[in-house]
Structure formats: C-alpha cells, structure tokens
Amino acid sequence: MAAFDPWDPAFVADPYPAYAELRARGRAHRYEPTGQWLVPHHADVSALLRDRRLGRTYLHRFTHEEFGRTPPPPEHEPFHTLNDHGMLDLEPPDHTRIRRLVSKAFTPRTVERLVPYVRGLADELVSGLAEAGGGDLLTDVAEPLPVAVIAELLGIPGADRAALRPWSADICGMYELNPSEEAARRAVRASVEFSDYLRELIAARREKPGEDLISALIAAHDEDDRLTEQEMVSTCALLLNAGHEATVNATVNGWWTLFRNPAQLAALRADHALVPSAVEELLRYDTPLQLFERWVLEDIEIDGTVIPRGAELALLFGSANHDPAVFTDPGRLDVTRRDNPHVSFSAGLHYCVGAPLARIELAATMTALLERAPALSPAAEPERRPNFVIRGLTGLPVSL
C-alpha cells in the first residue's frame, strides 16, 4: 500500500499512488502526525473551497483559546503579522475589502499591458540559454521571468530584485507541514527584512507615485476605505510570493514532465497552438501547490463523518487533480485535454487573483522554448526539493 508520508523522499518524488490509495479508502482521513483531516476527492475539495463554514483563518470569529488552539510562539510574531494581514489568510469582511481594492489596481488591462514585456523577456532569457548551448532551466529562465514580471508590476527597482526570491523561499518554508524551528527562524528573519524594505518602498511611492501597482494600491479607495500600512505591506508581500513561487515550479515541473513524455512533447513541438491546453494539463498533472488548508468554523459532515469545529482540513489539490471521477485516464499526460477543471488555482473567494498573469507567463515561456530551443533536452536527472506542499525541483539541467 502506498503510504501518505510528506516527509518521505519517495513519497515527495511521486505522491500520486498514495493519493489513489486515499481516494479508494474514503473521502476524509484523520492524519495524526499533523492533526489534520486529509480530503482527497475532487468533488469534496472543490465544494469545500467554496464552503463558508470553513475559513483560512478563525481569528475573525474566535480567539485561539475559544477555538481550542495554542497561539503561535511570540518569537514567530513577525511572520504571522506579515502573513495574517494578506488577503489569502483573511476572511470577509476584511478579505472582501482588501480584494476589492487590489482588484481596482490589478485590473485585466494592467495584466494585458504586461503581455509584450512578458513575451519579450521570455524570448530574451531563452535566447541566452540557447546561445550558451544549455544551462539550468530553473535559474536561467523559470525563476528570473516571473520574479522580474511581478517586480515590474509592483515597481521594485532592478537593483533590489535579487533579494526577492530568497525572502520568498524562506517565508514559504512556513507553509510546509510541521516546519522546523530553523525554518521558522529563517521565515521570521525574512519577514522582518521584507517588511522593512516594503515600508520604505511604500513611503517612497507615497511621496512620489509612479505607474506601478504599489502606487495604484495607495491611490485605490472605495468610500474612503483604504488599505492600512500593514495591509499594504502584507498585500505586496503576498503578490510577490504568490506571483512567482508557483509559476517557477510549474515551469520546471512541467518541462521535466514533458521530457519524460516524449510523444506529448513531440505533439507540442509539431503544433504550438496546443500551448494553452498544455499549460492547463501540466498544472493538473504535477500540481505546484499540493495542499491547501482550511479551518472548520462550524461542524461539517463528510461521508457520514462529523468533523468538528476547531479541526483543520488539508485539501489535497494534487489528489483532486488526479481523480478519475473527473479526469479520464488521469495518470496519462494529454496536452490536448480540453475538459480540464483542475483546482491548481484554488476556487471560491480565494481563487488566485494572479491566475491570468500566471497563464500568460507559462504560455510565453513555453512558446519561447518551443520556438528558440526546439532541441531542448535534459542534461541530467534533476533533484527534487524536499518540500511537499510547494512542489518543485532544485534545478533542471538542460542542453540543446
């Protein structure tokens, strides 16, 4: 039997057999090592993402003590201050207010204006990789593109951008299951440094607004309802972290998948019109965010099992995206797949605000690689990151 064990390198390398076992055994499973309920089926994950009896936080309704939870250690406070004031970890009415103000600044027109920049940068990065005869797809293409795009969107000066990825990586370490104290220390340090940097940048934009998203967020208001400074800092940090972390991993996961499915890669090389459906299929097939958590604010029932208020659900995106009840032959990569309701961008009121931009970036990178590096192939077996929740590789060596 394939075991669900997020700390086992063999499971992290290929969690999908264990997901199949979980789906076969039922709809909700108590997992003692994390104290969570694992939810593996697409129908349940999709419905629970939209269920208002659940929340990304409980602090809008209960204290830690009322909810039966131990408050986080005081030394972790800088991380939680940064994390808990971003819209991803808020519930209405605060989530509604902040998302409305962000949407005023992060408009479809704003995203559309970035398309020439994204495509030009993708071509430039891939051309550099091709001229060198190969390199690391992660560090040479997958990483610099979304970091540059979200930094460009927010108006972060070029000289400051090198620090963004390390800060993000350290902060995202806290999203893993049962993070170590060392991971927590790194996340706290990064939260302090990132917050201090963003406060200075926001102050500069208040003094001298530009054509960037931070200036637009400062200006955005609805009936005099503006973002507080902490909400502004947390929103910018969220956009920077979420705006590139998943896209970086989706790119390298996707190309490693294509290399291991040569017939599908050949079909894509023969018909570049398949790029949009290939992007969706690769997001489904090897999901960059494997798990999303929800707190149970009111008792719920799943398949006859009552899950009480105060419990935590682990909604298994990777499993949902391989559910045969929804996807025909889910273990087979099919870049022509049309009916593809994957949950990789979440659903409900926490649906990813940056999904349109992520799709543009992934399509631009894939198109540039198909056009400018048509003989791209793996140069070595890549090493998988030990993380389970945020799924990716430490690098992807390629040659032409």
Buried (B, 14 or more C-beta within 10 A) or exposed (E): EBEBBBEEEEBBEEBBBBBBBBBEEBBBBEBEEBEBBBBBBBEBBBBBBEBEEBBBBBBBBBEEEEBEBEEEEEEBBBBBBBBBBBBBBBBEEBBEBBBEBBEBBBEEEBBEEBBEBBBEBBBBBBEBBBEEEBBBBBBBBBBBBBBBBBBBBBBBEEEEBEBBBEBBBBBBBBBBBEBEEEBBBBBBBBBBBBBEBBBEBBEBBBEEBEEBBBBBBBBBEEEEEBBEBBBBBBBBBBBBBBBBBBBBBBBBBBBBBBBEBEEBBEBBBEEEEBBEBBBBBBBBBBBBBBBBBBBBBEEBEBEEEEBEBBBBBBBBBBBBBBBEEBBEEBEEBBBEBEEBEBBBBBBEBBEBBBBBBBBBBBBBBBBBBBEBBEEBEBBEEBEBBEBBBBBBBEBBBBBB
